[in-house]
Amino acid sequence: MSFLSGCKEKAINPEGDIPLFKDFIEENIDKVADDPYISSTVRPENEMYEVLLKLQRGIP
């Protein structure tokens, strides 16, 4: 026999987190990353870079 139960929790309000990170945000809001490809795993020196770039741009 198994029982499933759940509890109703209050929704998380992301606005409540802002005070926790306010100092960090103020210190870093205008910083520019040294690496323009920081969020990408494929870089211009990789073989797949041109292929993926063309795919993104819809170039056959």
HTML snippet that shows the backbone in 3Dmol.js (N, CA, C, O; Angstrom):
<script src="https://3Dmol.org/build/3Dmol-min.js"></script>
<div id="view" style="width:600px;height:400px;position:relative"></div>
<script>
const pdb = `
ATOM      1  N   MET A   1       0.840  -1.160   0.000  1.00  0.00           N
ATOM      2  CA  MET A   1       0.000   0.000   0.000  1.00  0.00           C
ATOM      3  C   MET A   1       0.897   1.238   0.000  1.00  0.00           C
ATOM      4  O   MET A   1       1.872   1.307   0.748  1.00  0.00           O
ATOM      5  N   SER A   2       0.574   2.168  -0.805  1.00  0.00           N
ATOM      6  CA  SER A   2       1.372   3.392  -0.834  1.00  0.00           C
ATOM      7  C   SER A   2       0.463   4.596  -0.714  1.00  0.00           C
ATOM      8  O   SER A   2      -0.703   4.566  -1.108  1.00  0.00           O
ATOM      9  N   PHE A   3       1.010   5.625  -0.175  1.00  0.00           N
ATOM     10  CA  PHE A   3       0.260   6.861   0.007  1.00  0.00           C
ATOM     11  C   PHE A   3       0.996   7.992  -0.696  1.00  0.00           C
ATOM     12  O   PHE A   3       2.218   8.113  -0.607  1.00  0.00           O
ATOM     13  N   LEU A   4       0.251   8.790  -1.374  1.00  0.00           N
ATOM     14  CA  LEU A   4       0.819   9.989  -1.975  1.00  0.00           C
ATOM     15  C   LEU A   4       0.281  11.183  -1.207  1.00  0.00           C
ATOM     16  O   LEU A   4      -0.921  11.308  -0.974  1.00  0.00           O
ATOM     17  N   SER A   5       1.163  12.020  -0.837  1.00  0.00           N
ATOM     18  CA  SER A   5       0.695  13.220  -0.145  1.00  0.00           C
ATOM     19  C   SER A   5       1.500  14.402  -0.645  1.00  0.00           C
ATOM     20  O   SER A   5       2.636  14.262  -1.096  1.00  0.00           O
ATOM     21  N   GLY A   6       0.910  15.519  -0.558  1.00  0.00           N
ATOM     22  CA  GLY A   6       1.585  16.736  -0.985  1.00  0.00           C
ATOM     23  C   GLY A   6       1.250  17.844  -0.015  1.00  0.00           C
ATOM     24  O   GLY A   6       0.290  17.766   0.751  1.00  0.00           O
ATOM     25  N   CYS A   7       2.043  18.843  -0.066  1.00  0.00           N
ATOM     26  CA  CYS A   7       1.750  19.971   0.791  1.00  0.00           C
ATOM     27  C   CYS A   7       1.707  21.225  -0.072  1.00  0.00           C
ATOM     28  O   CYS A   7       2.442  21.374  -1.049  1.00  0.00           O
ATOM     29  N   LYS A   8       0.853  22.078   0.318  1.00  0.00           N
ATOM     30  CA  LYS A   8       0.705  23.317  -0.424  1.00  0.00           C
ATOM     31  C   LYS A   8       1.677  24.327   0.171  1.00  0.00           C
ATOM     32  O   LYS A   8       1.552  24.722   1.330  1.00  0.00           O
ATOM     33  N   GLU A   9       2.638  24.734  -0.632  1.00  0.00           N
ATOM     34  CA  GLU A   9       3.617  25.715  -0.183  1.00  0.00           C
ATOM     35  C   GLU A   9       3.324  27.043  -0.853  1.00  0.00           C
ATOM     36  O   GLU A   9       2.704  27.111  -1.915  1.00  0.00           O
ATOM     37  N   LYS A  10       3.779  28.072  -0.211  1.00  0.00           N
ATOM     38  CA  LYS A  10       3.631  29.392  -0.812  1.00  0.00           C
ATOM     39  C   LYS A  10       4.538  29.489  -2.026  1.00  0.00           C
ATOM     40  O   LYS A  10       5.626  28.914  -2.053  1.00  0.00           O
ATOM     41  N   ALA A  11       4.086  30.208  -3.008  1.00  0.00           N
ATOM     42  CA  ALA A  11       4.907  30.427  -4.201  1.00  0.00           C
ATOM     43  C   ALA A  11       6.130  31.253  -3.810  1.00  0.00           C
ATOM     44  O   ALA A  11       6.044  32.156  -2.979  1.00  0.00           O
ATOM     45  N   ILE A  12       7.251  30.933  -4.414  1.00  0.00           N
ATOM     46  CA  ILE A  12       8.485  31.665  -4.140  1.00  0.00           C
ATOM     47  C   ILE A  12       8.459  32.977  -4.905  1.00  0.00           C
ATOM     48  O   ILE A  12       8.168  33.007  -6.101  1.00  0.00           O
ATOM     49  N   ASN A  13       8.759  34.037  -4.219  1.00  0.00           N
ATOM     50  CA  ASN A  13       8.795  35.354  -4.835  1.00  0.00           C
ATOM     51  C   ASN A  13      10.256  35.738  -5.075  1.00  0.00           C
ATOM     52  O   ASN A  13      10.972  36.039  -4.120  1.00  0.00           O
ATOM     53  N   PRO A  14      10.709  35.734  -6.330  1.00  0.00           N
ATOM     54  CA  PRO A  14      12.110  36.060  -6.609  1.00  0.00           C
ATOM     55  C   PRO A  14      12.488  37.478  -6.180  1.00  0.00           C
ATOM     56  O   PRO A  14      13.660  37.757  -5.929  1.00  0.00           O
ATOM     57  N   GLU A  15      11.519  38.358  -6.097  1.00  0.00           N
ATOM     58  CA  GLU A  15      11.810  39.727  -5.662  1.00  0.00           C
ATOM     59  C   GLU A  15      12.368  39.740  -4.240  1.00  0.00           C
ATOM     60  O   GLU A  15      13.109  40.650  -3.869  1.00  0.00           O
ATOM     61  N   GLY A  16      12.013  38.733  -3.447  1.00  0.00           N
ATOM     62  CA  GLY A  16      12.496  38.652  -2.080  1.00  0.00           C
ATOM     63  C   GLY A  16      13.984  38.358  -1.998  1.00  0.00           C
ATOM     64  O   GLY A  16      14.598  38.591  -0.957  1.00  0.00           O
ATOM     65  N   ASP A  17      14.576  37.852  -3.071  1.00  0.00           N
ATOM     66  CA  ASP A  17      16.003  37.536  -3.086  1.00  0.00           C
ATOM     67  C   ASP A  17      16.876  38.749  -3.405  1.00  0.00           C
ATOM     68  O   ASP A  17      18.076  38.741  -3.134  1.00  0.00           O
ATOM     69  N   ILE A  18      16.281  39.777  -3.973  1.00  0.00           N
ATOM     70  CA  ILE A  18      17.064  40.936  -4.411  1.00  0.00           C
ATOM     71  C   ILE A  18      17.873  41.552  -3.272  1.00  0.00           C
ATOM     72  O   ILE A  18      19.046  41.861  -3.482  1.00  0.00           O
ATOM     73  N   PRO A  19      17.316  41.744  -2.087  1.00  0.00           N
ATOM     74  CA  PRO A  19      18.146  42.310  -1.012  1.00  0.00           C
ATOM     75  C   PRO A  19      19.374  41.454  -0.693  1.00  0.00           C
ATOM     76  O   PRO A  19      20.408  41.990  -0.294  1.00  0.00           O
ATOM     77  N   LEU A  20      19.275  40.154  -0.860  1.00  0.00           N
ATOM     78  CA  LEU A  20      20.397  39.263  -0.573  1.00  0.00           C
ATOM     79  C   LEU A  20      21.554  39.473  -1.547  1.00  0.00           C
ATOM     80  O   LEU A  20      22.715  39.283  -1.186  1.00  0.00           O
ATOM     81  N   PHE A  21      21.240  39.859  -2.767  1.00  0.00           N
ATOM     82  CA  PHE A  21      22.252  39.998  -3.808  1.00  0.00           C
ATOM     83  C   PHE A  21      22.492  41.447  -4.218  1.00  0.00           C
ATOM     84  O   PHE A  21      23.226  41.712  -5.169  1.00  0.00           O
ATOM     85  N   LYS A  22      21.876  42.377  -3.505  1.00  0.00           N
ATOM     86  CA  LYS A  22      21.941  43.785  -3.897  1.00  0.00           C
ATOM     87  C   LYS A  22      23.383  44.284  -4.028  1.00  0.00           C
ATOM     88  O   LYS A  22      23.720  44.924  -5.024  1.00  0.00           O
ATOM     89  N   ASP A  23      24.235  44.004  -3.043  1.00  0.00           N
ATOM     90  CA  ASP A  23      25.626  44.465  -3.108  1.00  0.00           C
ATOM     91  C   ASP A  23      26.349  43.878  -4.318  1.00  0.00           C
ATOM     92  O   ASP A  23      27.070  44.587  -5.022  1.00  0.00           O
ATOM     93  N   PHE A  24      26.154  42.585  -4.556  1.00  0.00           N
ATOM     94  CA  PHE A  24      26.794  41.934  -5.699  1.00  0.00           C
ATOM     95  C   PHE A  24      26.308  42.546  -7.006  1.00  0.00           C
ATOM     96  O   PHE A  24      27.106  42.811  -7.905  1.00  0.00           O
ATOM     97  N   ILE A  25      25.018  42.768  -7.112  1.00  0.00           N
ATOM     98  CA  ILE A  25      24.450  43.346  -8.337  1.00  0.00           C
ATOM     99  C   ILE A  25      25.016  44.744  -8.572  1.00  0.00           C
ATOM    100  O   ILE A  25      25.415  45.076  -9.688  1.00  0.00           O
ATOM    101  N   GLU A  26      25.051  45.564  -7.518  1.00  0.00           N
ATOM    102  CA  GLU A  26      25.558  46.928  -7.678  1.00  0.00           C
ATOM    103  C   GLU A  26      27.033  46.948  -8.083  1.00  0.00           C
ATOM    104  O   GLU A  26      27.450  47.811  -8.856  1.00  0.00           O
ATOM    105  N   GLU A  27      27.819  46.010  -7.571  1.00  0.00           N
ATOM    106  CA  GLU A  27      29.241  45.954  -7.908  1.00  0.00           C
ATOM    107  C   GLU A  27      29.480  45.462  -9.332  1.00  0.00           C
ATOM    108  O   GLU A  27      30.478  45.828  -9.953  1.00  0.00           O
ATOM    109  N   ASN A  28      28.582  44.642  -9.851  1.00  0.00           N
ATOM    110  CA  ASN A  28      28.830  43.973 -11.123  1.00  0.00           C
ATOM    111  C   ASN A  28      27.913  44.384 -12.267  1.00  0.00           C
ATOM    112  O   ASN A  28      28.047  43.862 -13.374  1.00  0.00           O
ATOM    113  N   ILE A  29      26.997  45.295 -12.032  1.00  0.00           N
ATOM    114  CA  ILE A  29      25.984  45.621 -13.038  1.00  0.00           C
ATOM    115  C   ILE A  29      26.593  46.165 -14.335  1.00  0.00           C
ATOM    116  O   ILE A  29      26.062  45.906 -15.414  1.00  0.00           O
ATOM    117  N   ASP A  30      27.677  46.901 -14.249  1.00  0.00           N
ATOM    118  CA  ASP A  30      28.255  47.502 -15.448  1.00  0.00           C
ATOM    119  C   ASP A  30      29.486  46.766 -15.974  1.00  0.00           C
ATOM    120  O   ASP A  30      30.136  47.238 -16.907  1.00  0.00           O
ATOM    121  N   LYS A  31      29.803  45.638 -15.395  1.00  0.00           N
ATOM    122  CA  LYS A  31      30.992  44.892 -15.837  1.00  0.00           C
ATOM    123  C   LYS A  31      30.724  44.216 -17.173  1.00  0.00           C
ATOM    124  O   LYS A  31      29.619  43.747 -17.446  1.00  0.00           O
ATOM    125  N   VAL A  32      31.750  44.181 -17.986  1.00  0.00           N
ATOM    126  CA  VAL A  32      31.681  43.503 -19.270  1.00  0.00           C
ATOM    127  C   VAL A  32      32.637  42.315 -19.198  1.00  0.00           C
ATOM    128  O   VAL A  32      33.788  42.462 -18.788  1.00  0.00           O
ATOM    129  N   ALA A  33      32.161  41.158 -19.590  1.00  0.00           N
ATOM    130  CA  ALA A  33      32.992  39.958 -19.544  1.00  0.00           C
ATOM    131  C   ALA A  33      34.181  40.092 -20.487  1.00  0.00           C
ATOM    132  O   ALA A  33      34.068  40.656 -21.576  1.00  0.00           O
ATOM    133  N   ASP A  34      35.315  39.567 -20.053  1.00  0.00           N
ATOM    134  CA  ASP A  34      36.510  39.574 -20.896  1.00  0.00           C
ATOM    135  C   ASP A  34      36.352  38.624 -22.080  1.00  0.00           C
ATOM    136  O   ASP A  34      37.007  38.784 -23.110  1.00  0.00           O
ATOM    137  N   ASP A  35      35.492  37.652 -21.921  1.00  0.00           N
ATOM    138  CA  ASP A  35      35.307  36.608 -22.932  1.00  0.00           C
ATOM    139  C   ASP A  35      33.912  36.713 -23.547  1.00  0.00           C
ATOM    140  O   ASP A  35      32.934  36.371 -22.883  1.00  0.00           O
ATOM    141  N   PRO A  36      33.789  37.178 -24.797  1.00  0.00           N
ATOM    142  CA  PRO A  36      32.471  37.316 -25.408  1.00  0.00           C
ATOM    143  C   PRO A  36      31.782  35.969 -25.658  1.00  0.00           C
ATOM    144  O   PRO A  36      30.581  35.936 -25.925  1.00  0.00           O
ATOM    145  N   TYR A  37      32.520  34.868 -25.576  1.00  0.00           N
ATOM    146  CA  TYR A  37      31.949  33.544 -25.805  1.00  0.00           C
ATOM    147  C   TYR A  37      31.754  32.797 -24.492  1.00  0.00           C
ATOM    148  O   TYR A  37      31.689  31.568 -24.492  1.00  0.00           O
ATOM    149  N   ILE A  38      31.659  33.508 -23.382  1.00  0.00           N
ATOM    150  CA  ILE A  38      31.619  32.889 -22.061  1.00  0.00           C
ATOM    151  C   ILE A  38      30.461  31.898 -21.903  1.00  0.00           C
ATOM    152  O   ILE A  38      30.594  30.918 -21.171  1.00  0.00           O
ATOM    153  N   SER A  39      29.353  32.130 -22.561  1.00  0.00           N
ATOM    154  CA  SER A  39      28.197  31.245 -22.397  1.00  0.00           C
ATOM    155  C   SER A  39      28.139  30.148 -23.458  1.00  0.00           C
ATOM    156  O   SER A  39      27.180  29.378 -23.500  1.00  0.00           O
ATOM    157  N   SER A  40      29.132  30.075 -24.293  1.00  0.00           N
ATOM    158  CA  SER A  40      29.118  29.101 -25.376  1.00  0.00           C
ATOM    159  C   SER A  40      30.188  28.032 -25.177  1.00  0.00           C
ATOM    160  O   SER A  40      31.297  28.316 -24.725  1.00  0.00           O
ATOM    161  N   THR A  41      29.833  26.813 -25.521  1.00  0.00           N
ATOM    162  CA  THR A  41      30.824  25.736 -25.461  1.00  0.00           C
ATOM    163  C   THR A  41      31.582  25.616 -26.777  1.00  0.00           C
ATOM    164  O   THR A  41      32.595  24.920 -26.847  1.00  0.00           O
ATOM    165  N   VAL A  42      31.101  26.287 -27.819  1.00  0.00           N
ATOM    166  CA  VAL A  42      31.755  26.252 -29.125  1.00  0.00           C
ATOM    167  C   VAL A  42      32.382  27.624 -29.379  1.00  0.00           C
ATOM    168  O   VAL A  42      31.709  28.652 -29.307  1.00  0.00           O
ATOM    169  N   ARG A  43      33.650  27.618 -29.668  1.00  0.00           N
ATOM    170  CA  ARG A  43      34.415  28.849 -29.874  1.00  0.00           C
ATOM    171  C   ARG A  43      34.867  28.934 -31.327  1.00  0.00           C
ATOM    172  O   ARG A  43      34.859  27.925 -32.032  1.00  0.00           O
ATOM    173  N   PRO A  44      35.261  30.118 -31.785  1.00  0.00           N
ATOM    174  CA  PRO A  44      35.694  30.264 -33.181  1.00  0.00           C
ATOM    175  C   PRO A  44      36.806  29.308 -33.590  1.00  0.00           C
ATOM    176  O   PRO A  44      36.898  28.950 -34.765  1.00  0.00           O
ATOM    177  N   GLU A  45      37.643  28.888 -32.668  1.00  0.00           N
ATOM    178  CA  GLU A  45      38.724  27.973 -33.035  1.00  0.00           C
ATOM    179  C   GLU A  45      38.261  26.517 -33.163  1.00  0.00           C
ATOM    180  O   GLU A  45      39.030  25.670 -33.618  1.00  0.00           O
ATOM    181  N   ASN A  46      37.012  26.211 -32.767  1.00  0.00           N
ATOM    182  CA  ASN A  46      36.484  24.853 -32.884  1.00  0.00           C
ATOM    183  C   ASN A  46      35.996  24.573 -34.302  1.00  0.00           C
ATOM    184  O   ASN A  46      35.520  25.473 -34.993  1.00  0.00           O
ATOM    185  N   GLU A  47      36.118  23.317 -34.727  1.00  0.00           N
ATOM    186  CA  GLU A  47      35.697  22.920 -36.075  1.00  0.00           C
ATOM    187  C   GLU A  47      34.206  23.161 -36.309  1.00  0.00           C
ATOM    188  O   GLU A  47      33.797  23.502 -37.419  1.00  0.00           O
ATOM    189  N   MET A  48      33.407  22.986 -35.279  1.00  0.00           N
ATOM    190  CA  MET A  48      31.955  23.094 -35.434  1.00  0.00           C
ATOM    191  C   MET A  48      31.451  24.536 -35.418  1.00  0.00           C
ATOM    192  O   MET A  48      30.270  24.772 -35.672  1.00  0.00           O
ATOM    193  N   TYR A  49      32.313  25.494 -35.127  1.00  0.00           N
ATOM    194  CA  TYR A  49      31.876  26.878 -34.990  1.00  0.00           C
ATOM    195  C   TYR A  49      31.191  27.396 -36.255  1.00  0.00           C
ATOM    196  O   TYR A  49      30.073  27.906 -36.187  1.00  0.00           O
ATOM    197  N   GLU A  50      31.843  27.273 -37.393  1.00  0.00           N
ATOM    198  CA  GLU A  50      31.275  27.778 -38.655  1.00  0.00           C
ATOM    199  C   GLU A  50      29.978  27.046 -39.016  1.00  0.00           C
ATOM    200  O   GLU A  50      29.027  27.657 -39.502  1.00  0.00           O
ATOM    201  N   VAL A  51      29.952  25.741 -38.773  1.00  0.00           N
ATOM    202  CA  VAL A  51      28.758  24.951 -39.076  1.00  0.00           C
ATOM    203  C   VAL A  51      27.580  25.450 -38.244  1.00  0.00           C
ATOM    204  O   VAL A  51      26.494  25.679 -38.775  1.00  0.00           O
ATOM    205  N   LEU A  52      27.797  25.618 -36.942  1.00  0.00           N
ATOM    206  CA  LEU A  52      26.720  26.074 -36.061  1.00  0.00           C
ATOM    207  C   LEU A  52      26.324  27.521 -36.340  1.00  0.00           C
ATOM    208  O   LEU A  52      25.151  27.876 -36.232  1.00  0.00           O
ATOM    209  N   LEU A  53      27.284  28.344 -36.692  1.00  0.00           N
ATOM    210  CA  LEU A  53      26.981  29.731 -37.037  1.00  0.00           C
ATOM    211  C   LEU A  53      26.074  29.805 -38.259  1.00  0.00           C
ATOM    212  O   LEU A  53      25.106  30.565 -38.277  1.00  0.00           O
ATOM    213  N   LYS A  54      26.391  29.014 -39.277  1.00  0.00           N
ATOM    214  CA  LYS A  54      25.553  28.970 -40.469  1.00  0.00           C
ATOM    215  C   LYS A  54      24.173  28.403 -40.148  1.00  0.00           C
ATOM    216  O   LYS A  54      23.172  28.881 -40.682  1.00  0.00           O
ATOM    217  N   LEU A  55      24.109  27.412 -39.304  1.00  0.00           N
ATOM    218  CA  LEU A  55      22.833  26.823 -38.897  1.00  0.00           C
ATOM    219  C   LEU A  55      21.969  27.857 -38.177  1.00  0.00           C
ATOM    220  O   LEU A  55      20.773  27.966 -38.448  1.00  0.00           O
ATOM    221  N   GLN A  56      22.570  28.613 -37.263  1.00  0.00           N
ATOM    222  CA  GLN A  56      21.850  29.653 -36.542  1.00  0.00           C
ATOM    223  C   GLN A  56      21.345  30.746 -37.465  1.00  0.00           C
ATOM    224  O   GLN A  56      20.272  31.309 -37.245  1.00  0.00           O
ATOM    225  N   ARG A  57      22.107  31.040 -38.485  1.00  0.00           N
ATOM    226  CA  ARG A  57      21.750  32.108 -39.409  1.00  0.00           C
ATOM    227  C   ARG A  57      20.891  31.629 -40.570  1.00  0.00           C
ATOM    228  O   ARG A  57      20.482  32.429 -41.412  1.00  0.00           O
ATOM    229  N   GLY A  58      20.617  30.340 -40.621  1.00  0.00           N
ATOM    230  CA  GLY A  58      19.787  29.777 -41.690  1.00  0.00           C
ATOM    231  C   GLY A  58      20.476  29.740 -43.032  1.00  0.00           C
ATOM    232  O   GLY A  58      19.818  29.760 -44.072  1.00  0.00           O
ATOM    233  N   ILE A  59      21.790  29.687 -43.021  1.00  0.00           N
ATOM    234  CA  ILE A  59      22.574  29.616 -44.258  1.00  0.00           C
ATOM    235  C   ILE A  59      22.826  28.151 -44.580  1.00  0.00           C
ATOM    236  O   ILE A  59      23.330  27.416 -43.731  1.00  0.00           O
ATOM    237  N   PRO A  60      22.482  27.707 -45.796  1.00  0.00           N
ATOM    238  CA  PRO A  60      22.692  26.291 -46.143  1.00  0.00           C
ATOM    239  C   PRO A  60      24.159  25.927 -46.310  1.00  0.00           C
ATOM    240  O   PRO A  60      24.481  24.775 -46.600  1.00  0.00           O
TER     241      PRO A  60
END
`;
const viewer = $3Dmol.createViewer("view");
viewer.addModel(pdb, "pdb");
viewer.setStyle({}, {cartoon: {color: "spectrum"}});
viewer.zoomTo();
viewer.render();
</script>
